[in-house]
Structure formats: structure tokens, C-alpha cells
Amino acid sequence: MKISDFILDLQEFVMSINARKRIQFLLEHIHIKDSDIILDVGGNTGKITEGYSRNCKEAVVLEPKQKVVEYGRTHRPRIRFVQGEAENIPFPEGYFDKIITSFSFHHFLNQNRSLEEMKRVLKLNGILIIVESDPTTSKGKGLKFCETLLRTGAKFYKPLKLKEKVEGYGLHVVSVNPAPIGYFLTAIKEHR
């Protein structure tokens, strides 16, 4: 076994510890239809994606790390894995019914460009769901501290600030709700 495979297996194990809660939460709030084409931006190995996307037409994970993409393809053949970044999504305009980014948005290098791209590939009346950590809570402060310590360049938003940011890109935010795992924002791409 290669060291990189060992690290990814370990990462999968750690994700499994909290995966059930996250998957249940996403299932309750995403409302997947069998006709949905879903994009999980920054979906890593697809562990969480697999749990909430079982009944959709197509599930795609966009992930920047090639090794993670290869791991996902090997372990989750039902999910389509694409190497790429949120700032340049390699899909045509209006391709996806739903786009989910679960605890990934704070890692996007250019969050503004990422929002433009997610809006571009979202169908009219499509739904964008961003699940994030609230930097004002104790869990959020802890995560922010770790990200700062590791110098990841992560940028967190308070819920209402993220709402303003998303609306600034022409998406209609229908809700911003606190949750045990952080908060989730739901927005719709409306015709304007």
C-alpha cells in the first residue's frame, strides 16, 4: 500500500466518525429528486456525497487533488469524479439542478469567481446549498484557529455576510439556518 493511499484511507475513517450526522442533515435539507443532476464542489473522496445522492440521476464530485479523484473513482464508481477547481468548473452553462458545497467554501481560493462559476453551471431555478462553519460559535472558532495554524488561507463568513455575498452574485437566498454542524444557506438561480 502506498503512503498516499494510507493517508486517504485514514481520512475516510476520520470522515466516517461524523459522516452519519452530516449525511442525515443533508438528506433532510436538500430534497433530492430522481431527476436531479448534482454537483458537490470540493466533495473530497465522495464519502458524504454518496450518502445523500443515492436517488439522483447523476452525482458529480469536483475535487482539485488528483490522488483524491483517483481514490474516489476507485471506491465510488457510481459517482462521477472530475479534477478541477471551483473557480473554473469544467461543465456547460445550466448543467446542474443542485450544487452543494459542504464545508468547502472557506477553502476556495477565489470565492468571488467560485460563486460566478457555480451560478453559471446551475440551471434556471436550480438550487445552491452552502454548508459552512459559523466563525462566531465555539466550533467555528476552533476550526478557524486550526486553519490559521495550518496556514490554509481559509476565509470564513458569518451567516448574514455570506448571504450578502451570495446575493451580490444575483442568486436569491431563500434561507440561512443555523444547524448543529454549522449553518446552511440555500439560494436559487432565478430569471432576472
C-alpha positions, 0 to 999 in steps of 0.5 A: 500500500502506498503512503498516499493511499494510507493517508486517504484511507485514514481520512475516510475513517476520520470522515466516517466518525461524523459522516452519519450526522452530516449525511442525515442533515443533508438528506433532510435539507436538500430534497433530492429528486430522481431527476436531479443532476448534482454537483458537490464542489470540493466533495473530497473522496465522495464519502458524504456525497454518496450518502445523500445522492443515492436517488439522483440521476447523476452525482458529480464530485469536483475535487482539485487533488488528483490522488483524491479523484483517483481514490474516489473513482476507485471506491465510488464508481457510481459517482462521477469524479472530475479534477478541477477547481471551483473557480473554473468548473469544467461543465456547460452553462445550466448543467446542474439542478443542485450544487452543494458545497459542504464545508468547502467554501472557506477553502476556495481560493477565489470565492468571488469567481467560485460563486460566478462559476457555480451560478453559471453551471446551475440551471434556471431555478436550480438550487445552491446549498452552502454548508459552512462553519459559523466563525462566531460559535465555539466550533467555528472558532476552533476550526478557524484557529486550526486553519490559521495554524495550518496556514490554509488561507481559509476565509470564513463568513458569518451567516448574514455576510455570506448571504450578502455575498451570495446575493451580490452574485444575483442568486436569491437566498431563500434561507440561512439556518443555523444547524448543529454542524454549522449553518446552511444557506440555500439560494436559487438561480432565478430569471432576472 
